[in-house]
Amino acid sequence: MQPINEWLVQPGGLAQQLRELRRAAGLEQADIAEIIGTSQAGVSRIESGRRLPSASQVRLWAERTDASAADRLVRLVEDGEVVNRRWKTALKESAKIQVTYDQLVRGGDRIRSCQVLVVPGLLQTRDYARAQKLAAWRPLGIDTAGVEETIGAAMRRQEALYDQSKTFEFYFTAAALDYWPCPASVMAGQYDRLLTASYMPNVTIGIVPPRTQLAAIPLLGFLIVDDLAVVEMPHAEDVRRGDDASLYRRVADDMAAEAVTGDAARALITAAAAQLPR
């Protein structure tokens, strides 16, 4: 998870843009401080990426240096506020993250989820979800005491699948069928869950077959709700908007282009289930 100060000082980021606007206008930090209502030290912290300015401050900054940049800078502040609210305490508050996911999904119209090695969360059975979460947490030394609360919240989020006003698209590789975070008996139930969901009228399950060349492979799973993307990590989630979100939409489009759906997807699931130990 990228800290806010690293986000602020990235090349072309908010701190650099504000600093360059001030210099191009021939103003000193003390001049900007008076304009935006802070101290010179405050301006220095903004320009060095140690402080996120408010939307009103950057608007005043732009009005004195380059008014045409005002809206762009305000959008950057809004993005920075999202970064600043990233779930740094996700290890302890994973259930709260699931509730936030629930709100996002319930408020969206088109939901797309992409994974490589695991079944997308909205399609997971309770036992698979528990095993997958524990498998992700243990190597990081995360306390697993709260796993049941987290899984319970995730299961409640799946109720949205039955809202026919929404469309759901799930894309993952066949590796998710062949590599298990759980015993074979649990995987058998997961296969059944996938087959059942594949017949839902508002659900598309797309599986990328083995030995398929992909234009882009997601290194992390992600969820797209309308124009917003949520990148999933074992210890946190990262909300992306604007151009950053469009990148994930393109990756989803690439996976969709290579995935098989309908009967072809069900054939892959059935074939994987047939290989389960008896």
Secondary structure, DSSP 8 states (H G I E B T S, - for coil): ---HHHHHTSTTSHHHHHHHHHHHTT--HHHHHHHHTS-HHHHHHHHTTSS---HHHHHHHHHHH-GGGHHHHHHHHHHHHHHHTS-TTTTT-HHHHHHHHHHHHHH-SEEEEE-SSS--GGG--HHHHHHHHHHHHGGGT--GGGHHHHHHHHHHHGGGGG-TTSEEEEEEETHHHHS-SS-HHHHHHHHHHHHHHHT-TTEEEEEE-SS---S---SS-EEEETTEEEEE-SS-EEEE-HHHHHHHHHHHHHHHHH-B-HHHHHHHHHHHHHTS--
